[in-house]
Amino acid sequence: MNRQEFYAPLHVPPQISAFDSETRQLGVGKSGKNGLLQIKLRRDSEETVLADAYSEIPLHIQRVLRCGDSLAYLYMVSASGGILQGDRYRIDINMEEDSRAHVTTQGATRIYSMDSNCATQVVNVRLEKGAYLELVPDQIIPYRDSRFYQETSLDVHSESTMVYSEMLAPGRVGMGESFQYDACCLKMTARDQHGTYRMTDSACIEPKKRKMQGFGVMGEYDIVGTVYILTPARYVSELCEKVNLILADRGIFGGATITRNDAGVLVRILGDRTEKIRDAVLGVAGAVRESVIGVPFSEIRKS
């Protein structure tokens, strides 16, 4: 595998590959265009520690923060203001047995305007037996004329739990850029320790080709949030009920459903305010945490 293949997604959808042309600025693969973050978390006595970390600019991981429980709290940080055309990012997270963590970003992922090429991000996560991870990044904001593809692969042991969320905003609303991007495609695939599929989900939005505020698409809403809960089968039914109650109590338009073979729970949420969607996502994460590991929910500050 050469360097460019290492950063590249396995399957780039045609909606994105159509833009894979030469950039007129700093080219694909040049210094600063390939961002890499690799971290390994390990249980050490009663706490989870950062056992290993490697990064390439612009990606970086901050030191572990503590909130008075057994979880490690981490920010994924970018030294860049956002993702540019020709950028190829890769994030690898490895959770060893019985480790516990809450990982988030320092802010929104901004996909800048593009006049050539596209941008991609690959996320690979592996949880060994008994591990627990909340991967809850802030929202993706695609700017006018941007093209972005994110490919997420989750290898989660059947006796581990992971909460993974995605939030997609319509763009820079204050700049009049709602749904002015070319394409934003997100794909998630989850497997167990044997390589058996547990869940898969994908979406490719091209707002210039299809009106978003229509029946069967986004309707009257602008923001979509998705939460994937991968957990042992014994928790699935109870968590699905809890999540639906949380959404109903908060007046959120959305719902949870149990995936095939009780492999997990998929939650889809629509809204018109990022803060409301984010609060709902954190509410779901809190319900999972209390049910699975019996720890009250807390999060690290964003400001």
Summary of the structure (lengths in Angstrom):
residues: 303
radius of gyration: 18.6
end to end distance: 40.3
largest distance: 54.0
contacts: 1035
relative contact order: 0.13
helix: 17%
strand: 41%
